[in-house]
Amino acid sequence: VLGWKPGQTEEYIIVGAHYDHIGFGKRFAMDPAAKGTLHPGADDNASGVASMLELARTVAQGPALRRGVLFVAFAGEEHGLFGSAALLERTAELPGRLTGMINFDMVGRLRTNALFLAGLEAAALSAGRTLRRISEYPYSMSDQGTFLDAGVPSLLFFTGLHEEYHTARDTPDTLNPAGAHTLLDVAYETVLAMADRPGEIEYVPGKDPL
């Protein structure tokens, strides 16, 4: 599912989140006893989709940016990043040149103001959040990995794993709405940094811990 904010140049960035989860937990469930029970996926990844949609609303109502912004809700992330891979294969059919990507996955459980963010430290620090690196997790753990593998500068917003991950207990009452709001402050500044500042977005290769 795509939404488009035109820019002033031929360049654009992607802001995305995956909307699929694991259904009734017959595959990928962390709690075998709950297989066959609905796994709501409130944090993974309704929180990411809600964040992406809120950013889309804010950016759509704001001024024109240097680069366009393509807002994307991906399918197939849980089974192997299939949705983001399919979109990447078709970027040649889209107008303009993809120069960066921002991904939201599990952003609803901000705790002790600690935000996992791969890249752009200045945005997190200016908003008073504590930045934590995600080197202990593989960079390909979510859809940003698809774009990193293709050499596209990409970021992941993530508030950490928890005991409710991939269980039937990942429900809305476990989320931190106030924390999500502060995360969006950081995310909006990051979107502006990637979409509106002049100059090329630099890609700095990293090493996947796996």
Salt bridges, closest charged atoms under 4 A:
GLU11 OE1 - ARG67 NE 2.73
GLU11 OE2 - ARG97 NH2 2.44
ASP20 OD1 - HIS18 ND1 3.04
ASP31 OD2 - ARG169 NH1 3.84
ASP43 OD2 - HIS162 NE2 2.72
ASP44 OD1 - HIS18 NE2 3.19
ASP44 OD2 - HIS21 ND1 3.85
ASP44 OD2 - HIS166 NE2 3.15
GLU54 OE2 - ARG57 NH2 2.47
GLU77 OE1 - HIS18 NE2 3.25
GLU78 OE2 - HIS21 ND1 3.50
GLU78 OE1 - HIS166 NE2 3.11
GLU93 OE1 - ARG90 NH2 3.29
ASP105 OD1 - HIS18 NE2 3.28
GLU121 OE2 - ARG133 NH2 2.39
GLU164 OE1 - ARG109 NH2 3.00
GLU164 OE1 - HIS162 ND1 3.59
GLU200 OE2 - ARG97 NH1 3.21
